[in-house]
Amino acid sequence: MNPPLLQVGLQAEYGQRCVLRDVRFELQAGEALGMVGTSGAGKTTLVLALLGLLPWRGGKARGEVLFEGVNLLALSAAKARLLRGRRIALVPQSPMTALNPAVSLRRHFEEAWRAHEPSAGKALQARLRQLLEEVQLPAEEESFLQRKPGQISVGQAQRVLIALALLHRPTLLVADEPTSALDPVTQAEIVRLLQRLTRSHGTALLYISHDLLSVLQLCDRLAVLHQGVIVEFLDVAQIEQAQHAETRALLASLPVPVQLLLAHCREGRKAPLIRPESLSIS
């Protein structure tokens, strides 16, 4: 087997309060790993630590985050910025607060492009058209990119964030609760979009969520984070073999039996998993 794309062994704290304790996991190239846990489990702290952003929140990470063999925690701020956005990209939660309400959508893409490319011009225009088509936004409608975030729907804003993350064709995509601010139907659309995009591009996905339902649909494996510790690893297809009480509690919260959900995933049905009425026992 090839070396892992991402190999993590870290702990993180805010002052004297330890939030992550010896969190260890690996992610292979092209794999989708779900990191699931309830509120307060340490999911957001993990995202910030992986991206080298924890000091901005007054925290500190120790250990190793090996990405393509390079320890991200040992990089200078300047070298870390060269990787963020190009090789590793983030899809944040709460799209209407993640986007700058004062500037156009086009300006968002131009600034993200210039962070890693010397100029905009035709190369950006061609990439933008391709991206908007891939995330199912109006690529042919020039006025769309002139709008500001407040002039589009929340679902469209989330697609814009996904397009921004994919702009430089990253090797690893970190999605931090990307469906938490969306209605159930739009949640399902975004999950299917992430599934299609990561599989078609071979992009590895670390999907952070409290929603076990979307993890079952989207990921190959899952890790259960509880009080700053990963308490269980499972292949999604073997989720019924869960042993830890926290995993069993997450399973018990599902709106329909897990056996039915797994069958739904295996058969490749396109109906939204978050709508139990879309599932049938036939």
ChimeraX attribute file (.defattr): number of C-alpha atoms within 10 A of each C-alpha:
attribute: neighborCount
match mode: 1-to-1
recipient: residues
	/A:1	4
	/A:2	6
	/A:3	12
	/A:4	16
	/A:5	19
	/A:6	21
	/A:7	20
	/A:8	19
	/A:9	15
	/A:10	20
	/A:11	22
	/A:12	24
	/A:13	18
	/A:14	16
	/A:15	9
	/A:16	7
	/A:17	9
	/A:18	16
	/A:19	21
	/A:20	25
	/A:21	17
	/A:22	16
	/A:23	17
	/A:24	16
	/A:25	16
	/A:26	15
	/A:27	20
	/A:28	18
	/A:29	17
	/A:30	17
	/A:31	19
	/A:32	26
	/A:33	26
	/A:34	29
	/A:35	24
	/A:36	24
	/A:37	24
	/A:38	17
	/A:39	12
	/A:40	13
	/A:41	20
	/A:42	20
	/A:43	25
	/A:44	17
	/A:45	23
	/A:46	25
	/A:47	19
	/A:48	19
	/A:49	24
	/A:50	22
	/A:51	20
	/A:52	22
	/A:53	18
	/A:54	20
	/A:55	12
	/A:56	9
	/A:57	10
	/A:58	10
	/A:59	19
	/A:60	19
	/A:61	24
	/A:62	16
	/A:63	17
	/A:64	18
	/A:65	25
	/A:66	19
	/A:67	21
	/A:68	15
	/A:69	12
	/A:70	14
	/A:71	15
	/A:72	21
	/A:73	19
	/A:74	15
	/A:75	12
	/A:76	10
	/A:77	12
	/A:78	8
	/A:79	11
	/A:80	17
	/A:81	16
	/A:82	13
	/A:83	16
	/A:84	18
	/A:85	24
	/A:86	21
	/A:87	17
	/A:88	24
	/A:89	24
	/A:90	22
	/A:91	23
	/A:92	22
	/A:93	19
	/A:94	19
	/A:95	25
	/A:96	19
	/A:97	12
	/A:98	14
	/A:99	20
	/A:100	15
	/A:101	14
	/A:102	10
	/A:103	14
	/A:104	19
	/A:105	21
	/A:106	18
	/A:107	16
	/A:108	18
	/A:109	22
	/A:110	19
	/A:111	12
	/A:112	17
	/A:113	21
	/A:114	12
	/A:115	15
	/A:116	15
	/A:117	14
	/A:118	7
	/A:119	12
	/A:120	13
	/A:121	8
	/A:122	9
	/A:123	11
	/A:124	17
	/A:125	14
	/A:126	10
	/A:127	13
	/A:128	20
	/A:129	16
	/A:130	15
	/A:131	20
	/A:132	19
	/A:133	13
	/A:134	15
	/A:135	22
	/A:136	14
	/A:137	18
	/A:138	14
	/A:139	17
	/A:140	10
	/A:141	10
	/A:142	11
	/A:143	10
	/A:144	16
	/A:145	20
	/A:146	14
	/A:147	16
	/A:148	19
	/A:149	24
	/A:150	16
	/A:151	13
	/A:152	14
	/A:153	12
	/A:154	18
	/A:155	19
	/A:156	20
	/A:157	23
	/A:158	27
	/A:159	25
	/A:160	26
	/A:161	24
	/A:162	26
	/A:163	23
	/A:164	24
	/A:165	26
	/A:166	26
	/A:167	20
	/A:168	18
	/A:169	17
	/A:170	20
	/A:171	21
	/A:172	30
	/A:173	24
	/A:174	22
	/A:175	22
	/A:176	23
	/A:177	19
	/A:178	25
	/A:179	24
	/A:180	15
	/A:181	16
	/A:182	17
	/A:183	12
	/A:184	15
	/A:185	14
	/A:186	17
	/A:187	21
	/A:188	21
	/A:189	17
	/A:190	22
	/A:191	18
	/A:192	17
	/A:193	18
	/A:194	20
	/A:195	16
	/A:196	15
	/A:197	15
	/A:198	20
	/A:199	15
	/A:200	10
	/A:201	13
	/A:202	16
	/A:203	21
	/A:204	23
	/A:205	27
	/A:206	22
	/A:207	24
	/A:208	26
	/A:209	23
	/A:210	22
	/A:211	20
	/A:212	21
	/A:213	20
	/A:214	21
	/A:215	22
	/A:216	21
	/A:217	22
	/A:218	23
	/A:219	20
	/A:220	16
	/A:221	20
	/A:222	23
	/A:223	22
	/A:224	23
	/A:225	26
	/A:226	20
	/A:227	17
	/A:228	22
	/A:229	18
	/A:230	20
	/A:231	16
	/A:232	16
	/A:233	18
	/A:234	19
	/A:235	17
	/A:236	20
	/A:237	16
	/A:238	10
	/A:239	19
	/A:240	15
	/A:241	12
	/A:242	15
	/A:243	12
	/A:244	12
	/A:245	11
	/A:246	17
	/A:247	24
	/A:248	14
	/A:249	10
	/A:250	17
	/A:251	18
	/A:252	12
	/A:253	12
	/A:254	15
	/A:255	14
	/A:256	17
	/A:257	12
	/A:258	16
	/A:259	11
	/A:260	13
	/A:261	20
	/A:262	18
	/A:263	14
	/A:264	19
	/A:265	15
	/A:266	11
	/A:267	8
	/A:268	10
	/A:269	12
	/A:270	12
	/A:271	16
	/A:272	20
	/A:273	24
	/A:274	21
	/A:275	13
	/A:276	14
	/A:277	11
	/A:278	12
	/A:279	17
	/A:280	9
	/A:281	6
	/A:282	3
